[in-house]
């Protein structure tokens, strides 16, 4: 038997509502929202249900992930979720020209630094002026000790791929600002995660 097309990420059920509590008020009333690295697709369908006035464009470089995203959107019957795009954040060319907001959840620590650089470059070029870039995940901060659980997570990530690992918030901010994305601040989230908020200047 082939595996089910809809995939499940246990963390999504725990974090999708706290994320939406922060993300929701930041989003425009209408327009196109790009999700970079949509994974299973569970986040985008949850957000699309909560904000039906927005068009949601999921994406992921993985064919398996795109199949799951499409299956979730089909199962939920959401007309405001577009077919997922094959998008590698690190690539120079993206298959979408412009968008009013961008969301990226749990990508930066499980991808090479080039993916973070590409995310900032792509968002800096393609977001409408004033457009939101929202990033969620675990980070290190220069002025704050890293939680022991995050230290263990970082070691596990680097053991799987030396290019992975928790990013320094200050490095992420510098990369964003170098690409015309102003840092508006962060919100501390459950389980030692952060919501990072940027706007295109």
Secondary structure, 3 states (H helix, E strand, C coil): CCCCCCCCCHHHHHHHHHHHHHHHHHCCCCEEEEEECCCCCHHHHHHHHHCCCEEEECECCCHHHHHHHHHHHHHHCCCCECCCECCCCCCCCCCCCCEEEEEEECCHHHCCHHHHHHHHHHHHHHEEEEEEEEEEECEEECCECCCHHHHHHHHHHHHHCCCCCCEEHHHHHHHHHHCCEEEEEEEEEHHHEEEEEEEEC
